[in-house]
């Protein structure tokens, strides 16, 4: 279900582009939006951290941040304890968080 969502979502992609190297349990995603890609790595990580904070505040995603040594992105658990319905519900929440980030960025650019 995460793969279907990624295929339909233009601003995100798998961190591992080769399907043979993708983990079905620890699924790592990266934001590929051109505006996001122009940010420095520290700015990208700050943006990810902000989105993670929003998702946690809404109690819809906990501990889905990338590993410290990994590129900025999301790491989603898809193992045996993960319900498909919960993973399907995550996509719209990630879209919400990214849309909020884009809106906040646009507001900041207008104010600069």
Helices and strands as residue ranges (DSSP letters): H 2-8, E 12-14, G 19-21, E 26-31, H 34-37, H 41-57, E 74-77, H 84-111
